[in-house]
Amino acid sequence: MRTVEGKRQPCGSYLLEYSVICRLKNLKNAFEAKYGESPLFYTCAPGRVNLIGEHIDYCGYSVLPMAIEQNILAAVSVNNSGMIQLANINPQYKDYKVSCSEDIAINKDDPKWYYYFLCGVKGIQEKFGIPRLAGMSCVVDGSIPPSSGLSSSSALVCCADMCQMHGPVHFFSGRKRHCAKLIEFHPLRATDVKLPEGAVFVISNCCKEMNKAASSHYNIRVVECRIATKMLAHHRGLDPSKVSKLSQVQTELNASLEEMLAMVEEVFHPEPYTREEICKLLSITSEKFSTEVLSANTQQETHFKLYQRSKHVYGEAARVMSFKSVCDSEPVDAIRLLGDLMNQSHVSCRDLYECSCPELDQLVDICLKSGAVGSRLTGAGWGGCAVSMVPSKKMESFLKAVRDAYYTPDPRRAAMEKQSLFVSKPAGGAALFLED
């Protein structure tokens, strides 16, 4: 097995774990049994854990994720069948096929696993102006827990992208030892962030799933941030119609994050705002508020927590930059400082953004009592995973303590423990494998 990463190179440039090799062999067998031919190539995209920076990317602020060893694999052949055929190793996920001549339709109200794959296909088709898609057969296998905040859906979209681009396009991939990434969005760029020696990151799933695409929690938060943006802009004499992200207000005012936090305290009251109050303050009609500010699935909302949401966003954006600064400067007490920032992040997510849940709060509390210096929810929240920073010398005792306190007492959690509690070092990026 050799890989494509930036360009074609020998297999030694991309270290494959034995478990991944076994999964690739299993994938090949499943593909041949399903379609009667061998795959042309394999794609791989890792999950990721956000170490800090929750619910601020869509507000224009940087986040700090780390690729993890759990991933999505896909075995693929490109053909002249005129069909896209998708299957999954997990029988829970049903097969799907669609004609290449059909317009790919995504039903947002009925999320299915294959829609994420089709989103990737459709995105590449639109980006590069591909008039007609090639036929494709694909079998997918995943080791990322679904609906856990570890980007299983994003990894699947990424695999689909590579399936479409495998010919002329080179892929970015690779890993620097013990590095995470600072991802900035304006402009889009990624910067290596060297993590301190002497600590590991442990991921623990609270075993409560929250399908972001099937609920309105996420969309309500997006809308609340949009309203807060317009309110702050109006207060400072900016045109509210010209801004939609909290970062844009900061940019327009040339203010620091500390100044934006002070402005939040000055402008907003802690009590939820009603539609009527917002419309009056922004001097807009209720109809305009519904059509230009609210989204399709938030039309029924009547109250909006602007103070809490904006305070979280500006505070979390500041914590991300502090996290990177500590990693860059490498102080003696770096692990403690990073742990403090992670703890502050969880409190903010829990109390201000209200995207935690009792199970996550219990798990984070157990992780801290078990020896973690920092622990927080990761991903969208309302379920899913916590990420904990644990001194390396305490790793084994930490895992045992969390297992005994959170997983073993509950039969359902105990059955899921092996795939729910694990240590992950920074993993490689997306790759394409070719069989020798």
C-alpha positions in Angstrom: 0.0 0.0 0.0 1.4 3.4 -0.9 0.0 6.8 -0.4 -0.7 10.1 -2.1 0.0 13.0 0.2 1.0 16.2 -1.6 2.5 13.9 -4.2 2.9 10.1 -4.6 5.5 8.8 -2.2 6.6 5.5 -0.7 4.4 4.0 2.0 7.0 4.8 4.7 6.0 8.5 4.5 2.6 7.8 6.1 2.7 5.4 9.0 -0.2 3.1 9.0 -1.3 1.5 12.3 -1.8 -2.2 12.2 -5.5 -1.7 13.0 -5.9 0.5 9.9 -4.2 -2.1 7.7 -6.6 -4.7 9.0 -9.6 -2.3 8.3 -8.3 -1.7 4.8 -8.1 -5.4 4.1 -11.6 -5.9 5.5 -12.8 -3.0 3.4 -11.3 -4.5 0.2 -13.0 -7.8 0.9 -16.4 -6.1 1.5 -16.0 -4.0 -1.7 -15.2 -7.1 -3.8 -18.1 -9.0 -2.3 -20.5 -6.1 -3.0 -19.4 -5.0 -6.4 -17.5 -7.9 -7.9 -14.4 -5.9 -8.6 -11.4 -4.5 -6.7 -11.2 -0.9 -5.5 -9.2 1.5 -7.6 -8.0 3.4 -4.5 -8.7 4.1 -0.8 -9.3 7.5 0.9 -8.7 8.3 4.6 -9.8 11.3 6.6 -9.2 11.7 10.3 -11.6 12.8 13.0 -10.6 15.8 15.0 -10.9 17.0 18.5 -11.2 20.7 19.2 -8.9 21.4 22.1 -10.3 24.9 22.6 -12.5 27.3 20.6 -16.1 26.1 20.7 -18.9 27.7 18.7 -16.8 30.6 17.5 -15.8 29.6 14.0 -19.1 30.7 12.5 -18.6 34.0 14.3 -15.3 34.5 12.4 -12.9 33.5 15.1 -10.0 31.0 15.1 -10.2 27.5 16.6 -7.5 25.1 17.7 -8.2 21.4 16.8 -6.0 18.3 16.7 -6.5 15.5 14.2 -7.1 12.2 16.0 -6.2 8.6 15.0 -9.9 7.6 14.6 -10.9 8.1 11.0 -13.1 7.4 8.0 -11.9 5.0 5.3 -13.4 4.5 1.9 -12.7 2.0 -0.8 -13.5 3.4 -4.2 -13.7 2.6 -7.9 -14.6 5.0 -10.7 -16.5 3.6 -13.7 -18.9 4.3 -16.5 -22.0 2.9 -14.8 -23.6 6.3 -14.6 -24.4 5.6 -11.0 -23.0 6.6 -7.6 -23.3 3.6 -5.3 -22.6 3.9 -1.6 -22.4 1.2 1.0 -21.3 1.1 4.7 -19.5 -1.7 6.6 -21.8 -0.9 9.5 -25.2 -2.6 8.7 -26.9 0.2 10.7 -26.3 2.4 7.7 -28.3 1.4 4.6 -27.0 1.3 1.0 -27.8 4.1 -1.4 -27.4 4.8 -5.1 -28.3 7.7 -7.3 -28.0 8.4 -11.0 -25.1 10.7 -12.1 -27.6 12.4 -14.5 -29.9 13.4 -11.5 -29.4 16.6 -9.6 -28.1 15.6 -6.2 -30.8 16.6 -3.6 -30.1 16.8 0.1 -33.1 16.6 2.4 -32.1 18.7 5.4 -35.1 17.6 7.4 -34.3 13.9 7.2 -30.5 13.5 7.7 -29.0 10.3 6.4 -25.4 9.1 6.5 -25.0 9.2 2.8 -26.1 12.8 2.5 -22.7 13.9 4.0 -20.9 12.0 1.3 -23.2 13.5 -1.4 -22.5 17.0 0.1 -18.8 16.4 -0.6 -19.5 15.2 -4.2 -21.9 18.1 -4.9 -19.4 20.6 -3.4 -16.6 19.5 -5.7 -19.0 19.4 -8.7 -20.1 23.0 -8.1 -16.6 24.3 -7.1 -14.9 23.0 -10.3 -17.9 23.3 -12.6 -18.1 19.6 -13.4 -21.0 19.2 -15.8 -21.4 15.4 -15.4 -20.2 13.2 -12.6 -18.3 9.9 -13.3 -19.9 6.7 -12.0 -18.5 5.6 -8.7 -18.8 2.6 -6.3 -17.8 3.1 -2.7 -17.8 1.2 0.6 -17.2 3.2 3.8 -15.8 2.2 7.2 -15.6 4.5 10.2 -13.9 4.3 13.6 -15.0 7.8 14.8 -18.0 7.6 17.2 -21.0 9.2 15.5 -22.6 12.3 16.9 -19.8 12.7 19.4 -18.3 16.0 18.4 -15.3 14.4 16.8 -16.2 15.5 13.2 -17.2 12.1 11.8 -19.5 13.9 9.3 -16.7 16.3 8.2 -14.4 13.3 7.7 -16.9 11.6 5.5 -17.4 14.8 3.5 -13.6 15.0 3.1 -13.4 11.4 1.9 -16.0 12.2 -0.7 -14.0 15.3 -1.8 -11.0 13.1 -2.4 -13.0 10.5 -4.3 -13.9 13.3 -6.8 -10.5 14.9 -7.0 -8.2 11.9 -7.0 -7.0 12.5 -10.5 -5.3 15.9 -11.0 -5.5 17.2 -7.4 -2.8 16.8 -4.8 -3.8 16.4 -1.2 -2.4 18.1 1.8 -1.5 15.6 4.5 1.0 15.0 7.2 1.7 15.4 10.9 4.3 17.2 12.9 5.2 15.6 16.1 2.9 16.7 19.0 1.3 19.5 17.0 -2.2 20.8 16.8 -3.4 23.5 14.4 -4.6 27.0 14.8 -7.2 27.4 12.1 -8.0 31.0 11.0 -10.8 31.9 8.6 -10.1 35.4 7.3 -8.0 34.6 5.4 -8.2 30.8 5.7 -4.9 29.4 7.0 -3.5 26.8 9.3 -0.6 27.2 11.7 1.2 24.5 13.6 0.9 24.7 17.4 3.4 22.6 19.3 1.8 21.0 22.3 3.8 20.7 25.5 5.6 17.5 26.4 4.5 15.7 29.5 0.8 15.6 28.9 -1.6 13.6 26.8 -5.1 14.3 25.6 -7.8 11.8 26.5 -11.1 11.7 24.8 -14.2 10.4 26.6 -17.7 10.0 25.2 -20.5 10.7 27.6 -22.6 8.2 25.5 -25.4 10.7 24.7 -25.7 11.4 21.0 -26.9 14.7 19.7 -27.6 14.9 15.9 -26.8 18.6 15.1 -28.6 18.3 11.8 -31.8 17.0 13.4 -32.2 19.7 16.1 -32.5 23.4 16.3 -30.1 24.1 19.3 -27.2 24.9 17.0 -29.2 27.1 14.6 -30.7 29.1 17.5 -27.2 29.9 18.8 -26.1 31.0 15.3 -29.1 33.3 15.1 -28.5 34.7 18.6 -24.9 35.6 17.6 -26.2 37.2 14.4 -28.7 39.4 16.4 -26.0 40.3 18.9 -23.7 41.4 16.0 -26.4 43.7 14.6 -27.2 45.1 18.1 -23.6 45.9 18.8 -23.1 47.4 15.4 -26.2 49.6 15.8 -25.0 50.8 19.3 -21.7 51.9 17.8 -23.1 53.7 14.8 -22.3 50.9 12.2 -24.7 49.7 9.6 -26.2 46.5 11.0 -27.1 45.3 7.5 -23.4 45.2 6.6 -22.3 42.8 9.4 -23.4 39.3 10.3 -20.5 38.0 12.5 -19.3 39.2 15.9 -15.7 39.3 14.6 -16.7 41.8 11.9 -17.8 44.3 14.6 -14.5 44.0 16.3 -12.7 44.5 13.0 -14.8 47.5 12.1 -14.2 49.1 15.5 -10.5 48.2 15.5 -11.1 47.0 19.1 -9.4 44.3 21.2 -11.2 41.3 22.5 -11.1 42.8 26.0 -12.8 46.0 24.7 -15.4 43.9 23.0 -16.1 42.1 26.3 -16.5 45.4 28.1 -18.9 46.5 25.3 -21.0 43.4 25.9 -21.3 44.3 29.5 -22.3 47.9 28.6 -24.8 47.2 25.8 -26.7 44.0 26.8 -28.8 43.1 29.8 -28.6 39.5 31.0 -32.3 38.9 30.6 -33.4 37.3 27.3 -34.5 39.8 24.6 -38.0 39.5 23.0 -38.6 39.9 19.3 -40.4 43.1 20.0 -37.6 44.6 22.0 -35.0 43.6 19.3 -37.1 45.1 16.5 -37.6 48.3 18.4 -33.9 48.7 19.1 -32.9 47.9 15.5 -35.7 50.0 14.1 -36.9 47.1 11.9 -40.3 45.5 11.3 -41.2 42.1 12.6 -41.4 40.8 9.0 -37.9 42.0 8.2 -36.6 40.4 11.4 -38.2 37.1 10.3 -36.9 37.2 6.7 -33.5 38.7 7.1 -32.3 37.7 10.6 -34.0 34.5 11.6 -33.3 31.2 9.8 -36.0 28.8 8.5 -36.0 26.6 11.5 -35.8 29.4 14.1 -39.0 31.2 13.1 -40.9 30.1 16.2 -38.3 31.5 18.6 -39.5 34.3 20.8 -36.6 35.0 23.3 -32.9 35.4 22.6 -29.9 35.4 25.1 -27.7 38.0 23.5 -25.6 38.9 26.5 -24.6 35.3 27.3 -23.9 34.2 23.7 -21.7 37.2 22.8 -19.8 37.1 26.1 -19.0 33.5 25.4 -17.8 34.1 21.9 -15.5 37.0 22.7 -14.2 35.3 25.8 -13.6 32.0 24.0 -11.8 33.8 21.1 -9.5 35.3 23.7 -8.9 31.9 25.3 -7.9 30.4 21.9 -5.2 33.0 21.4 -4.0 32.6 25.0 -3.8 28.8 24.5 -1.6 29.3 21.4 0.5 31.9 23.2 1.3 29.5 26.1 2.2 26.8 23.6 4.5 29.1 21.7 6.2 30.6 24.8 6.7 27.2 26.6 6.6 28.4 30.2 7.5 26.0 33.0 3.9 25.8 34.1 2.5 25.5 30.5 0.4 22.4 31.3 -1.3 24.0 34.3 -2.0 27.2 32.3 -3.5 25.3 29.4 -5.6 23.2 31.8 -7.0 26.4 33.3 -8.0 27.7 29.9 -9.8 24.4 29.1 -11.6 24.6 32.4 -12.7 28.2 31.8 -13.9 27.1 28.3 -16.1 24.4 29.7 -17.7 26.7 32.3 -18.4 29.3 29.5 -19.9 26.6 27.3 -22.0 25.3 30.1 -23.2 28.6 31.7 -23.2 31.2 28.9 -23.6 29.2 25.6 -25.7 26.5 27.3 -24.4 23.8 25.0 -23.5 21.2 27.6 -25.8 18.5 29.2 -25.9 16.8 32.6 -24.0 13.8 31.3 -21.1 15.9 29.9 -21.0 18.0 33.1 -20.8 14.8 35.2 -18.1 13.4 32.9 -16.0 16.5 33.0 -16.3 16.7 36.8 -15.1 13.0 37.1 -12.2 13.7 34.7 -11.0 16.6 36.9 -11.3 14.5 40.1 -9.4 11.7 38.3 -6.3 13.7 37.6 -6.9 15.9 34.6 -5.5 19.4 34.7 -8.1 20.6 32.3 -11.3 19.1 30.9 -14.0 20.5 28.6 -16.8 19.5 26.2 -15.7 19.4 22.6 -17.7 19.7 19.4 -21.1 21.1 19.2 -22.1 19.8 22.6 -25.5 18.8 24.0 -23.9 15.3 24.2 -20.8 13.7 22.6 -17.3 14.0 24.0 -15.1 15.7 26.5 -11.4 16.2 26.0 -9.1 16.2 29.0 -5.4 17.2 29.4 -3.7 14.6 31.6 -0.1 14.5 32.9 1.5 11.6 31.1 2.6 9.9 34.4 -1.1 9.9 35.5 -2.6 8.5 32.3 -3.1 4.9 33.4 -4.6 5.8 36.8 -6.8 8.5 35.1 -8.2 6.0 32.6 -9.0 3.5 35.4 -10.6 6.1 37.6 -12.8 7.5 34.8 -13.7 3.9 33.7 -14.7 3.0 37.3 -16.7 6.1 38.0 -18.5 6.8 34.8 -18.6 3.7 32.6 -18.7 0.6 34.8 -21.7 1.5 36.9 -24.0 1.9 33.8 -24.5 -1.3 31.7 -25.1 0.7 28.5 -22.0 2.9 29.0 -19.9 -0.1 30.0 -20.8 -1.8 26.7 -19.5 1.3 24.8 -16.4 1.9 27.0 -13.8 0.5 24.6 -14.6 2.9 21.8 -15.6 5.7 24.2 -12.5 6.3 26.3 -9.1 6.6 24.6 -5.9 8.5 24.4 -5.1 10.0 21.0 -1.9 11.7 19.8 -2.0 14.1 16.9 -2.7 12.1 13.8 -2.0 12.6 10.1 -4.2 14.5 7.7 -6.2 13.3 4.8 -4.6 10.7 2.5 -5.2 8.6 -0.6 -3.9 5.0 -0.6 -3.0 3.1 -3.8 -2.5 -0.7 -3.6 0.8 -2.0 -4.9 
